Amino acid sequence: MGTDRTDTTRIISLDQFRGYTVLGMFFVNFVGGCVFIPAFFKHHHTYLSYADTIMPQFFLAAGFAYRLTWLRRFEKDGIGAATRRALWRNLGLILFGMVFHHLDGRYETWAKLQDVGVGGVLREAFQRNPFQTLTHIGVTGLWVLPVIGLRARWRVLYMIVSAVVFLVLSEQFYYAWVMKRPGIDGGPLGFLTWTIPMLAGSLACDAVLNRPGSSGMGRLLGWGIVLVLLGYGLSCLNRVTPPSTLPEGAGLRDVLVEPPFVPPANPDRPGQPPFNLWTMSQRAGSVSYLTCSTGISLIVLALFRLVCDGWRWRLYYLDLLGQNALAGYIIHDLVADTEKPFMPKDSPLWYVLAAFGVYLAIISLFLRHLEKHRLYLRL
């Protein structure tokens, strides 16, 4: 818990971008199970929806801040202090994440626990629930620690190697395992692909750090477009892998899958693509999904760079959310647990939106109280 805030050292666009991401998380997490909410705002695990863009934005912002704080500590105290600080922070985040998200498994009797044994408990405990946002950020932060202070070329290479390793393991066994279990957000090996947005965030930091106004926006926008196209291109491989899935005499139109935000056609129809390791899927943590969504995150960050750092526009409410994101993450689950029992899945749209308004107001009151007393949750 910290109280020191120095506005002159903050990058406005990063706080606003993070605040937008937190607000998006509040919305999709609260309304996702409701029948009358459009599919665009829900997770589907078979294509890239708006809901699926939120978590990669967290990782992009985390990677940006990771690189920024590492460089500042390195300049002040040297590489040893910077590395130790990052190591302990990520270990603390992993521990906190596993406590917050809970381990898998429940044993009603001592005899049941003995039957499962230590090995069984360890096999079950870390398969699904623990590997959600906070744990993934901590594990991915540890994974990229060896390169977070290196030049851009080494971080890009590390990103590519991590993606290739994930693809190889997915082909051999991991995709089938994580989708059948089912896993969540890429499962225990998801850090390999969550490396993409985290290191992209570190590259975004390099692009804008110590540059005035909206400088670097064009670079962010260009990278974003390239990654969106690359991620979409990779997702099209599920049409041609294996080639037998293509109809005879197939042309370009038969190779292309639906673009981001467009639901796929029925895969049981002849000529339609299967769902496999190339499909954009948050559940699988697929390379195509993380590549494309990272590109979208960079484009959104570029727009915030223009509006906030260039035009000097900002919304206080996004600052409120963005500067205390971890506290907001913790509070939003607690408030949802209180309110959701009174919100049936078939609630009418007006009722869902009204309930969301109450939910958002309660969270905002807590965060405003913390801000008033200059209390900011940090690990």
N, C-alpha and C positions, 0 to 999 in steps of 0.2 A: 504494500500500500504506500503510495507516494503522495506528496503534497506540492512538489516543485513543478511549476509550469512557467516556461519562458516563451511567450508567443513569438518573439523575434527569431527563435531557432526552429520554429515549426514550418513545415511546408503546407500551406493552406489547402492546396488541391488534394494532398494525401488524406488529410483529416476529413475533407468533404467527400471524397471518394469512399473512404472507409465508413463514413456515416451513412451514405447512400446504400452501401452493401449491408450494413447492419439493419437498416430499415427494410430492405428487400428480404432479408432473412426473417425478420419479425413477421412479415406478411405471408410469405410462402409457408413457413412452419405453422402458422396459426390457422390458415384457411385451407391448407392442402388436402385435408380429408373430407372437405365439404362437397356435396354432390353438385351444387349449383355454381361452383367456382369454375371458370374456364380451364380446360386442360393445359393451356399455355402456362399457368401458374403452378402446375403440379409436377412432381418427379414421375418419370415413366420408365426410365432405365433402358429404353430402346431408341431414343433419339435425344437431341439437345433441346430442352425446353427452357423457358425463362428461369424457372426454379433451379435448373442445373447450372446456371451461370453464377449463382451467388457464392458458392463455396470456393471456386477458383479465384474469385475476386478477393476473398479473405487471404488466400495464399499469396496472391500478387502483392497485396498491401503488406503482408507479413514479410515477404522477401525484400520489399523496398525498405521497410524499417530495419530489417536484419542487417542488410548491407550498410545502411546509414549509421546505425549504432556501432557496428563492428569497426567501421572506419574511424569514427570519432574516438572510440576507446583505444584503438591501435595508435592513433596519432598522439593521444594523451599519455597512455601507460605502456604501450608496446604490444607485441604480438602475443606474448604469454598471457597478459591480463585480459586481452580481448577474447582469446580462445577460451580461457577458463570461465569468463563471464557467460559466453554463449553456451558452453557446455552445461553449466549448472542451470542456466535458464531453461534450456530445452529439456533437461532431465526433470526439472521441477514441473514443467508444463505436461510432460508425459504422466508423471505421478498424479498431478491434479486431474488430468483428463480421464485417467482410468478410474479415479474415485468418483468423479462427476458423472461419467457416462456409465459406470458400473461394469463389472465383469460378467461373463456368461455363466450360467449354471445355478442351480438351486438344489439343496440336499436337505430333505425334510427329516431324515433320521441319521443317527451316527452309523448305523449298519449300511445305509446307502452310500454314505461318504467313504466308508472303508471299502466297499465293493468297487467303487470307481477308482480309488487310489490316487496317489500324488500325480502319477503320469496322466491319468484320465482327467483330473481336474485341470492340469496345465494344458492339455489338448483342447478342452472345451472353453476354458475361461477367457481366452484371448481371440476367439474366432470372429465375433461380430460386434457386440455392444461397445467394447472399449475403443474400437477403432472408428471414432467419429472425429469431428473437426479439431478439437483441442489436442487429442492424442496424435492425430495425423500431423498437425503443425509441429509438435515437439519432435516426433520421430523423423520427419522430413528435415527439420532444422538440424538434427544431429547428422543426418546423411549428407547434407550439403556443407556442413561445417568445414571440411578440408579445402573447399574451393571458394567459400564465401568472400575471402579476402584476395582472391587471385584475379588476374586480368580476365576480360570478357571472353576471350577465345577459350580459356580453360573451363569457364562456367558453361559455355555453349556445348563444348565437347562432353562435359560431364552430364549435361541434360540429355544429349543424344544417346550416350552409352547407357544411361539409366533406362531410357525408353526402350532401347533394343533389348536389354536384359529382361525387361518386363514382358515384351512381346514373345521372346523365346520361352520364358517360363509359362506364359499364358497358353502358348501353342502346345506345350508338353502336358500341362495338367491344370494350371492355375485358373484359367477362365472357367472351365467346367466346375471346378471346386467352389470358386467364389460366387458363381451364379446359382449353384444348387443349394448351398448351405442355408439360406443365401447370405452372402457377405453384405457389407455396406461400405460405400465410398472407397472401393478398391481393396478392402480387407487388409490383413497384416502386411502384405507386400505393396500396398497402395502408395507408399512413400516413393517408390520408384517413378511413378508418373506424376505424383503431386510435386515432384521436383521441377516439373516443367513450369507451372505458374510461379513457384517460389523463386527460382533462379531468373525467370523473366522479370519478376519484380526487382531483383537485384540489378538487372541490366537497365530497367527503367530508372532506378535511382541514379545510375551513372549518367543517364541521358539528360537528367534535369538538375542534378546537384550543382549548386553554386552557379546556376544559369539564371539570369533575370527574366521576369515576365513569363511569357509562354514559350520560351526557348526550349527546344527539344520535343515540342508537341508533334511536329511533322515526323520525327523519327519514331515516336510511339505509335502514331497512326499508321505509318508504313509497315512497321513490324507487325502491328495488329492485323492488318489486311493480309499480309503474307501468311501468318499463322492460321487465320480463319480459312483461307484457301487450302493450305496444306492439310489442316485437320479434316476439312470436307473431302479432300482428295483421298486421304487415308480411309475415310469411312466408306468411300465408293468401292474399296477393295472387297467388301463383303458381297459384292455382286459377282466378282470374278474368282472368288476363293471358296470352293473349287470351281473350275471353269464349267463344270456340268450344270451349275445353277443358272447359266445363261441360256436363253432360248436360241434355237438355231437361226443363224443369220442375224445375230444381235448387232445393233449399231450403238452409237454414242449414247442415245437416250436410254437404252437398256442397261448401260453400265452405270449411269449416274443414279444415285439414291436421292431421296428427298433432302433439301437443304436444311440447315438448322432452323428450329422452331416449327417445322412442318412434320406432322405425324407420319410415320411410314405406312404404306399400304399393307393390306393383310398379307403376312408372309406365307400363308397357306395357299394363296392363289398362284397358279403357274407363272413362272417368270419373275416372281417377287423375291427380293433378297432374303436370306436367312438372317437370324441374329447370331453374330459370332464375335470373335475378339476384335474385329474391325469396326463394329457398331459403336456409335457414340453412346456411352452408358456410364452414368455416375456410379451405379452399383458396381460395375466391373472396374471402374477407374481406368477405362480404356485410353490408349494413346491418342486415338482420333478425338475423343471427347476432351481430354485435357489440352490438346494442342489447339483445337478450335475455340474452346471456351477461354483459353489464355489470350488468344487473339482478340476476342470480344472484350475481355477485361482491359487490355491495352488500349483499345479504341475508346472505351468509356473513360479510362484514366486520361487519355489525351484530351477529351472534351472537358474534363474537369480542370486540366492544366490550362486550357485556353480561357475558360470562363473565370476560374478562381485566381490563378496566378497572372494571367494576362489582363483580363478585364477587371480584376479585383472584386468580383461578385462572390458572395458567400451567404449561406443560410445558417443562422444560429443553430437551428434544430439539428442539422447535419453535424455541426461541430460538437454539439452535446452528445450525440451518439458516437461519433468517430473518435473523440478524445478519451472515451471511457468504454471502448468496445468490449473488453473482457467482462467488465461489470454488467454491461447490457446483455451479453451472452448468457451469463449465469442467471440474471434476474428474469429474463424472458421465459425461460423454462419453468421457473417457479410460479410465475403469474399464470402461464398457460395451464399448468397442472391444477390451479385453483379454479380457473374459469371454464375449461373445456368440458368438464362433466355436465355443464348446463347448456352445451351447444351440440345437439344431435347432428349427425352427419347429413340428414335431410332437411336441415334448417333452411328457411327461405333466405334469399340473398340479402334482403334488407336486415334480417336478424344477424346474419354472419358479419356484415359490415359494421353494424352497431356494436356487436360484441368485440370486434377488432378495435373499434374506436376506444372502448372502455379499457381493453387490454393495453393499447398503446399509451393511453393516458396514465395508467398505473405505473408502467415502466418508466415513463418520462418523469413522473413525480419522484421516483427513487433516484434516477440519474441526476435530476436537477438538485436534489438534496445533497448528493455526493459532490456535485460541482460547487454548490454554494459553500461547502466546507472544505473545498479544495482537496478532495479525496479521490485519487485515481488508482484503480487496481492494476498492478503490474506484477509480472513474474520475472 
